[in-house]
Amino acid sequence: MKISYTKHAIERMNERGTNKNEVDAALKTGQTKPDNFGRIKYIQVFANNSSKSNKKNKQVEVSAELKDKATNHWTVITVIVKFY
């Protein structure tokens, strides 16, 4: 699986307390559901090791588009993180 990131996605990861390792894991093993504009949303829960929140867990939601089916190339459009 090849994964690329929009500038917007990288900015949101930095702002919201996640990283490429977690986003990649969500893409590879997360639950899926349809998203807007024909995209796929991948959802995965991780232990929260961030100092941005004192909550125990964080849910990483990744909105991605399949750019090339033959090479399994995905582009991450945006990332949302929910702490609980």
Secondary structure per residue as TSV (DSSP state, phi and psi in degrees):
chain	resnum	aa	ss	phi	psi
A	1	M	-	360.0	126.6
A	2	K	E	-101.5	134.2
A	3	I	E	-127.3	128.6
A	4	S	E	-122.2	162.8
A	5	Y	E	-128.7	137.1
A	6	T	-	-75.0	161.2
A	7	K	H	-58.3	-41.4
A	8	H	H	-58.0	-45.2
A	9	A	H	-62.6	-42.3
A	10	I	H	-64.1	-41.8
A	11	E	H	-62.5	-43.3
A	12	R	H	-67.1	-37.4
A	13	M	H	-59.7	-46.0
A	14	N	H	-65.1	-42.0
A	15	E	H	-68.9	-33.7
A	16	R	H	-104.3	4.1
A	17	G	T	83.4	37.1
A	18	T	-	-134.9	-178.8
A	19	N	-	-147.0	175.2
A	20	K	H	-63.1	-33.2
A	21	N	H	-61.9	-44.9
A	22	E	H	-69.4	-40.1
A	23	V	H	-63.7	-44.5
A	24	D	H	-60.1	-42.9
A	25	A	H	-62.9	-40.7
A	26	A	H	-62.3	-41.1
A	27	L	H	-64.6	-36.5
A	28	K	H	-83.7	-34.4
A	29	T	H	-131.6	-0.3
A	30	G	S	-74.8	165.2
A	31	Q	E	-70.7	148.5
A	32	T	E	-117.4	151.9
A	33	K	E	-155.9	155.1
A	34	P	E	-63.1	147.2
A	35	D	-	-126.1	177.2
A	36	N	G	-62.1	154.9
A	37	F	G	59.4	29.0
A	38	G	G	77.8	9.2
A	39	R	-	-82.2	171.1
A	40	I	E	-116.6	137.7
A	41	K	E	-103.4	129.0
A	42	Y	E	-110.0	131.9
A	43	I	E	-126.8	130.8
A	44	Q	E	-144.6	142.6
A	45	V	E	-103.0	135.6
A	46	F	E	-127.6	157.3
A	47	A	E	-67.0	140.4
A	48	N	-	-88.7	112.8
A	49	N	-	-110.1	14.6
A	50	S	-	-90.2	147.0
A	51	S	T	-83.8	-3.1
A	52	K	T	-73.8	-18.1
A	53	S	-	-151.0	146.6
A	54	N	-	-92.8	9.4
A	55	K	-	-73.5	154.2
A	56	K	S	-75.6	-40.7
A	57	N	E	-123.3	160.0
A	58	K	E	-136.0	140.2
A	59	Q	E	-104.9	121.1
A	60	V	E	-100.6	122.9
A	61	E	E	-113.8	123.4
A	62	V	E	-116.1	124.0
A	63	S	E	-99.8	121.1
A	64	A	E	-137.6	156.1
A	65	E	E	-117.9	140.2
A	66	L	E	-81.4	112.7
A	67	K	E	-84.8	-37.4
A	68	D	E	-146.3	108.5
A	69	K	T	-64.1	-37.7
A	70	A	T	-62.0	-37.0
A	71	T	T	-104.3	2.4
A	72	N	T	54.6	47.8
A	73	H	E	-96.2	119.4
A	74	W	E	-111.4	144.7
A	75	T	E	-115.7	124.7
A	76	V	E	-80.9	124.4
A	77	I	E	-92.6	-48.2
A	78	T	E	-153.6	165.5
A	79	V	E	-136.8	133.2
A	80	I	E	-119.9	138.2
A	81	V	E	-124.3	130.7
A	82	K	E	-120.1	126.7
A	83	F	E	-99.6	140.1
A	84	Y	-	-154.6	360.0
